[in-house]
Amino acid sequence: MRAFLAGAVLCVVGLGAACQTVPEPQAGATAAASGLDPMKTGRGSGVRTDPFGMTGALTARQVGEIANRIKSSPLGSAANPVRASQPEGQRAYIARLRCGDGQAPAILGRYNIGQGPYGSIVDVYGLDCRADGRRDLALDMYHDWIEDAPAAGFTIVP
C-alpha cells in the first residue's frame, strides 16, 4: 500500500516512473468506425492496463468481449467510454474531435464518474461546441489504445 501511495503521489506531481507504466501504443489495424468490431476502430494492443495495481489488467480478448457487449451504447457515453492511453491520450483524442461546424470543441472541465464497464475509473470531459452546445464525453484512460472512431455527435480528424 505504501508503494502504491508513493507511486500515485509521484505520478500526480509528475516526478515518478509510475506514470510511465503504459507502453506506447503500437501500430496495428485501423478501420473506419463501422460499429461492427470495436477492436478494429483504433490502434494499439487493446489491453487495459493497471498502472497502480488496483483492479488488475485485462487482456485484449477480455477487452474485446466487453467492447462487443457495450457497442450498442453511443461511443463516448458512460456505458461505452472512449478507450485512451493516459491523460495525454485523452487530450489527444479530444484534440482530434470536430463539432458540427468543423471546429474543435473547447474543454470546459473534467471529473470522474467512478468505475466503468472495463473496471477502471472513467473520466468525463465537458466539451463546448459553439454551434452544438455542451456535450459530455466519457473516456477510460487505462488502455493501450488510440481510438480512431468519433464519439457520438462528433467527427474526427486523423
N, C-alpha and C positions, 0 to 999 in steps of 0.2 A: 504494500500500500504506500509506503514511504517513497519507493522508487516511482510509482505512478504519479504521486503528487509532485515530486521534484520534476519529472518529465513534463507534466502539464504546466507547471509554473514557468519552466524554461521555454516551453513552446509558446505560451502566451506572451512572454516578454521578448520572444524572438532570439533566444540565446542558445537553445539546445538542439540536439540532433533529433529529438523526439518528433519534431515537425517534419523531418526528412525521411520518415519511415515508408512513405508511399513511393514506389518506383515510378519513374517517368513512364507515361502510357506508351506502349509500343505500337508501331504501325500495324494495322490489321484491316480487315474487310470493312468497307463503308458501303452504305446503301441509303437511298433516299428514304424519307420517312414514309413507309408503306403501311405501317400498322400491323404487318404480318409477323415479323420476328423482331422483338425489341433488342435482341442480342446482335442484330445486324444494322442498327441505326447509329452506330458510333464506332470509335476506335479504342483499343486497349485490350487488356487481358480479360476484363469482365469480372474480376474478383472484387469482393467487398473486403476492404482492409479493416484492420482493428489496431490502429497505432498505439492505443493505450491499454490494450489487453482487457477490455471491459466486457465485450459482447461476443467475441470470437469472430474470426474471419469466415467468409463464405467463399466457396469455390465458384468458378464461372458457371458450372452446371446448376448449383443451388440458386445463384443469382438469376440465371436464365429461367428457371422454374417459377420463381417469384415474379419476374418481369412478365412472363406469359400469363400469369394469373391476374395481374393488375392492369394489363394493357387496355382493358375496356374503359378505364378511367382516363380522363384527359392528362396528357403529359404535362407535368408541372403542377399538378394538383397534389394535395396531401396524400391522397390514395395512390398516386403514381409520380413520386418526385423525380426530377431530373437527376441522373447519376453524374457525379463530377469527382475530380480528384483534388481534395483540399479546398480551402477558401480561394486560392488562386484559380483553380478550375471553375469554381462557381462564378467568379468575376469574369473570367474569360468567356464562359458560356453566355452570360448576360450581355457582355460587350458585342457578341455576335447576333443578338436578337434585334429584330426590327419591328416597329409598330406599324399600324395600318398606313401611316403616312410615309413610311420608309425611313423614319428617323429612329435612332437608338433610344430606348427608354431611359429615364432618369431613375437612379436608385434612391428611394425615399428612406429606407431603413431596413434592418434585419432583426429577426428574432427567431427563436426555435420553438417548435411545437411538440417536442418530445419524440418518442420512438416511432419510426415509420415502418413501412412494410418489410424493409430489409433488416430490421432490428437495430438500426442506428438512429442517432438524433437527426431530425430533419430541420433545416433552416428555411425560413420563409422571408423572401425579399419583397418589399413593397416597391412596385415599379410604376412609374408615371409615364403614360403615353399622352402627349398633348392632344392628339386627335381622338384617342380612345378612352382616356381616363385612367384611373388607378387599377392596377391588377396585382394580385399576389402570386408569387412564383415559389414553389417548394422545390428544394434541392437537397440531395443527400451527398455530402462531400466525402464519404468513406469508400470510394470506388476507384479502381484503376480504369478510368473510362473518360472519353471525350465524346459527349453526345453530339450527333450531327442533325438530329431531328429537331424541328422547332417546337417549343412549348405551345400549348393551345392558345390561339389568338395572336400568334406572332409568326413572322417569317424569320429565316436565319441566313446569315452570310457565311461563306467558308472561312 
